[in-house]
């Protein structure tokens, strides 16, 4: 089959005639007919057809607006408008909206054949361009690469990652034009991290969305003294209602023509505006923290994006932020529970090392090398065009010199000192043996705790009893594994108990009559 077609027409007789004409004109398949603009949009998003035939009398939304939105959301789907009024004004309006052709009613077979075949050629060309651009790491929709950065909940570091990543790209590549768009409309915090005050906002652009131009969008952008460009949310919350998905698609489409990189902070709440940006962005990064609340929110957001047909979970990059060795949820666990593809780069918890820069609203005050190194690694993984010539500062330090601490003892009274030392040797040996055994007992409890935690994680992931026991034994040294006892609560594994005999002298040599037992609760995911 050469291609697929979706028809938008409320007139059943006209829809039947269109199906018959295009079946004879080309080797295409009609995959659906929408009788409203809403049904038409859903069919296009579901089937991603080669051609969209839409009647100009379709409602309730204006047809030209629907065609414009679909051309931004599905660039490879070619729109053809069927009109009963063949005057030049109707033709111009359809072409301005993004249609690739107009069919006049009553239909002419020669006209239908020409329009459909031309549209199929154009669709195949656009598909090849999109695939080629995706393979090369670029974008076929315009000059800029658009990266949407979303959060799972408040406080995960979405705005910090977005602004500092853009800041670092601009610092590394001064010739690149980099823009940060704050689309967390109600709780945007970009200006809390970068000193900026703008008279115009994204809401002002949305108010004139029908008459937007490159110059209009450029006038609304604030240029920071660092060279970074910012497009900010409105100061008045009442202006948020002007920012619609349709307006955002047009604004982002114009921004693509002016910048090399556009990073959009879309916040943590799934809204129509956020979904519109997630759909048209080249890459989407979802920032999470190592806790179950954030992982649950990630699952919910990705499930909603998939149900809205804007982004599949496997195409979302998951970035783990604020990770620490002390966290109960480690990166490997997050990787198993995440429905999206988790980035190999994990940003460690910087604690108060970013506080001074945030309070001063000056990212350049961040001197932590690990922070900038992690952001550069994130940029490379996501596909941001970056220069590899700039070497990151090395954190190596020269080895410190050791002082000679040995002092020579005086030779006087050497004989009496030797006799006293021999008399104290049994006591010293006994004290050392007791301390050694206490330390070994403490280590046994530590190993048992690690084993119980690994067993609880394995049960949580639904692994078999053999796999659970294997995960438990991996936490113990070889000499202790034969003495490990694992018990699971029944009938439902709500807890695990791990017991092991405390060794004497060293693991594997002999055991004491005492047992170390540790219990862990199993957190069941919904």
N, C-alpha and C positions, 0 to 999 in steps of 0.2 A: 504494500500500500504506500503510495507516494506521500500522503499526508492526511491529516485529520482536520475536521471542520466543526466549529460550533456556531449555531445559528441563534440569533436573538430576534425574535419576531412574535408579536402577539396575534397577528392575523394568520390563522391556520392555513387558509388557502394559499397565501403568499409563501408561507414556510414550506408547504408541500411542493409548490412550483420551484422554489429555490433548491430543494433536495433533488428534484428530478433533473433540473438543469445542470447542477454541478456534478451529478453522477455521470452524466454524458460528457461533460466538458473535460474532466480530468479523473485520474485514478486516486480518488480521495474517499474518505469515510466520514460520514456525519455522526459524531459521537454524542450529540445532545442538542436540544432546542430549548432555549429559555424564553419564557413568555413575559418576564420582567427584567429590568436591569440587574436586580439582585440575583435572580436565577442565572442570568448570563455571566455575571462575575464569578459566581461559584463554579459554574461549569468550566470556565476558562482556567481558573486556579486549580481545578481538579485534574483536567485533562491536558493542560498546556498544549493547545492545538496549534497547527500551522496557520490556519486562517480563521478569522472571526468575522462572520457576516452579520451585520446588525442593521435592523430597520430604523430609519430616523424617527419613526413615531413610537418607538418603544419607550416605556416609562417604568416607574414614576420619575427617575432621575434623568437629567438631560443627557441625551445620547452622546453628544460631543464631549461632555465631561467624563463619561464612562470610558469612551475611547481613549481619551488622554491618560486616564489613570491606568488602564490596561496596558497601554504602550510603555508606561514606566515600570509596571510590575512584571510584565512578560514581554520583553523587547523582541523576542523571536516570534511572537504571535502577531501576524499581519492582519490589520483591521480593514474591512471593506464596508462602506456604508451604502445601504440600499435606500434610495430616495425616490419619492414620487414627483418631486419638484426639481427639475434639472437645470435651474438657473445658475449662473456663475457664482452668485453669492453663497448658495448651498454648497457648491463644490469647494469654494475657498474655505468655508467654515469647517468642512470635513477634513480638508488637508491640514488646516491649522491645528486641528485637534490631534493629528497624528495618524489619520487614515492613509492607507497606501493607494486607495482607489475608490471610485464611486460608481455604483450601478444604478441606472435609471429604470424606473418601472413605467410601462411594461418591459419585461426583460427581453433582451436579444441574445440568442445563443452564442453568436460570434463575440459579443461584448463580454458575456459571462466567461466564455472560454479564455479570452485574452486576459481578463482581470485575474481569474483564478490561477492560471499558469504563471503569470508574472508574480503574483503573491507567493506562490510556492517557491519560485526561484529566490525571491527575497528572503523568505523564511529560512531556506536552507543556507543561504549566505550568512544570515545572522546567527544561526546555530553554529556554524563553523567558526565564526568570529568569536563567539562566547567561549567555545571549547578551547580555541587557540589561546585566548587571553587568560583563561583559567589555568591552562598548562604552563604558561609563561609567568604566572604570578601577577598579572596585571588585571586591568579592567577594560572590557569592551564597551562599557556604557559612557565612558568619558575619560578625561585626563587623570582624575584623582582616584585613589583607592579609598573607599569609604569603610571605616571600621566602626561598628557599633559595640559599645562597651556597656553591658548590663550587669546589674547586681541581683542577688537573690533576696537580700533583705538589707535594711539599713545598717551601716557600720562595717560592711565588708571591705571597703576601700575602693569602690568603683570610681568615684570622682578623682581620688588621689592617683590611681593607676592611669586613668585616661589623661589627666592634665600633665602628669610627670612624664608619661610616655611621649606625648606631643612635644613637651619641652625638650626632652633629650634628642628627639629626631631633629628639631630645629637647631639645636646646639651642634649636633654632629654634621648636619647637612645644611649649611647656611643658604645654599641656593634653592632649597626646597621651600615651597609655600605650604605651610601647615596651618590647619584651622581646627579649633575645638568648638563644637556645637553643644551647648548645654540644653538638652531637651528633657531634663528632669524638671518639668515646668513649675511644679508647686514647691519643690524642695531642692532646687538647684544650688550647688555649693561651689561652682567653679570660681566665682569671685571671692570665695573664702580662702582659696589656695593661691590665686593670682590676683594681684591688685589691678582692678579694671572697673571703669565706670563708662557706660555707654548710654546714649540718649535714645537709641533705637534698639528694638529687640526682634526676636523671631516672630512675635505676635504682630508687629507692625508690617512685616513682610506678608504674613498670612492674610492680613486685611485686604491686601491688593494682589492676592494670588493670581487673579485672572489677568492682570496686566504686568506681571513680573518681567524683569529683564536682567541681564547680567550687571548692568550699571546700578540698578535698584538694589540688588542683593549686595553688591560691593559697598555701597554707601551705608548699609546697615551693620557691617562688620567692624568690630573694634580692633585696632592694631596696637598690640602691646609694645612697649619699648624694646623688648627682647626680640621682636620680629614675629612673635606668635600672634595669630589672628583668632579672635573670639566672636562667636555669635551667641548672645545671652538670652535667657528667658525673660518674660515681662516682669516688671516690678509689681504691677497690679494684678492680683490673682484673677480679677474679673476679665482680664484680657486673654486668659488661657483658652476660653471657649472659641476664640478665633483660630486657634491652631488646630487644624483638621488634618486627617491623613492625606487627603488630596493636596492640600497646600504644602505639606511637608515633602511629598514626593516631588512637587515642582521645584521647591527650594533646593532640595538636595541635588536634583538634576542640574540646576544652574550652578551650584557650588562645584560640581564635578568638573566643570569647564574652566574653573579659575585656580584650582589648587592641585597640589601633588598628593596631599594626604588630608583626609577629613576624618577626624575622630569624634564620634557622637556619643555623649553620655546620655543614655536613655533611661536611667534610673532603675529602680527595682520592681516597679508595679507594671503589670501587663495592661496596657491601655491601647486604644486604637492607634494613637500616634506612635507609641513604642513599637507596635506590631508592624506599622507601615515602614519604619526605619529598619527594623530587623529583616524585613522582606527584601528591601532594595539594597541593603548593605552588601559589600563584597565579602566581608568577614564579620563574624559575631563572636565576641568574647564575653563569657558569663563568669563573673568573679564570685568565688565562694570562700568561706572560711572553714577550718576543720572542725565543724560541729554538725550534729544531726539536723538541727533546725535549718541550717543553710542548705544541706543536701536535700532535705525534703522540699524546700522552696525551689531549688534547682529543678527537681523532678516536676514540680507543679508548673513552673514557667515553661519548660520545654514541652510538656504535654499540651499546654494551652497554645503555644506557638504552632505545634503540629496540627492541632484541631482547627486553628485558624488558617492553616495551609500557607503560612508565611516562612517557616523554616523547619527543616527536619532535624531531629536531635543529633544525628551523627555529623551534621555540618556545623555544629556549634563548638567552639573552643572553650574548654572549662579551665579557668586559671585558679589555682589554690593560693590564697593569700593568707598572711599572718600564721604561717605554720611554725610549729615548735616541737622539739623532741619530747616535751612534757605533755603534749596533747594526747588524749586517749584515742582520738581518731587520727590515724597517721595517713600520709599520702597514698599508700598502697590500698588502704581500706576505701578511701575516697575514690580511687581509680576503679575499684570494683563496683561501687554503688552508683557511680555517675552514669547517667544515660547518654551523656555527650562525650566527645573525645577530649580527654584531659591532656593539657600541655605537659611536656616533660619538665619544663621549668616550674619550680615551686618557689614562691617568694616567702622568705623567712620573716618571722615577726620582728619588726624593727623597734617595737616598744616606743620609747620616748626619743629615739634618735631622729625622728621626723618632726617632733613637736615644735622645735624652734622655727623651722621653715614654714610650718603651717600657721603658727601664731603671727609670723612676720609677713605672710602671704608672699613668700619669695622662695621658689623652688631651688634657686641657685645656692641657698644656704645649706642644702643637704650635702654633706661631705661623706656620707656612708658609701664606700665603693661597692659593697655588695648590693645595695639598692639599685644603683644605675646599671650594674652588670646584669642583674636579673631582668630589668626592664628591656635592656638590649636583647637579651635572649628571648624574651617574650615577643619582641618585635620581629625577630628573625623567624620564629616559629609561625607567627600569624601570617607573615607574608608582607610585612611593611618593607618597602624598598629602603634599604639602609646601606651605608658605606661600611665596608669591613676594614678599611685602611686605618681607621682610628683605633688604636690599641687602648684597651682599658687599663687604667692604672693598676699596677701590681701591688699587692698588699704584703709582699714578702719583707721580712725584716732581717737584719744581720744577726747572726747568732751571738748571744751574749757570752762574754768570757767568764769562765769560772775562776773563782778565787781559791787559792790553795789554803785549805782550812786545817790541814794537819799540823798539830803542834807537837814538838818533841817533848817527851816527858823527861823529867830529871832522873838521872840514874841513882840518886840517893834513895836509900830505903827500898830498893827494888825487891829484896828478898821478902820483906814483911808484906809488901803489897801483893806479891805473887801468892803467898800463903792465904791472905784474906780472900783473894779472888777465887782460889780453889774451894774455899769453904762456902762461898756464895753460889757456886755453880749449880748445885741442885735446886736452890730456891729460884734462881734465874730461869732455869729450864722449866720448872713447874709453872711459873708465871707466864712464860712464853707459850707453853702448851695450852694453858687456859685461854689466853688471848687468841691464840690461833683457832681453838675450837669455837669460841664465841663468834669470831669473824666468819668461820665456815658455816656456822648456824645461820648467821644473818644473810650470807650469800644464798644459802639454800632457800630461805623464805623469799628472797628476791627472784630466784629462778622459778620458784613455784608460782609467784604472782605473775610473772611473764607468761608462764605456761597456761595459767587460768585465763588470762586475757586473750591469748591466742586461741584457746579453745572456745571462749565465748564468741569471738569474732567469726570463727569457722562455723559454729552453730547458727549464728545470725545470717551467714551467707548461704545456709541450707546445704552444707557439705555432709557427706556420709560419715558414720561413726569412725570408719578407718581413717578418713582424711582428717577428722577432728583430732584423733589420737596422734596422727603424724604431725599435725601442726603443734600439738602440745609438747611432744617429745623434742621438737626442734629447739625449744627454748631451754632445754637442759643440756649439760655436758654429757659426754658419752658414758661416763662412769655411773651416772645416776639414772639413766633411762630405764634400767631393768627394775628399779624400785618405785616407778611412778604408777600411781593409781588414779584413774579418771572415772568420775561418776556424773551422769547426766540426770537431771530431774525428769520424772515421768508422770503422766503420759506426754505432757508437752515440755520440751527442754527450756524451762524458764531460768535455770541456773546451772552452773557447772561447779564441781568440787574436784580439786586436784590435790593429791596427797603424795608425799615422798618421804622415805626414811632419811633422817639427818645423818650424813656420813661422819665418820671419825677419821682424823688425820688428813685424809684426802678422798675425793670422790672415787669410788670403785675399789678401795682397799678394804674397808670394813664399815659397818653401820652401827649407829647407836640405837637404843630401844625407843627413842623418841621419833615422832612423826610431825612434819610440817604440812599443814592443810590450809588452803586458800580457796575461797568461794568467790565467784563472779556472777552477776546477774546478766542474763541475755536480753538485749534490747531488740524486740521484734519490730521490724519495719512494717508500716501499713501497706 
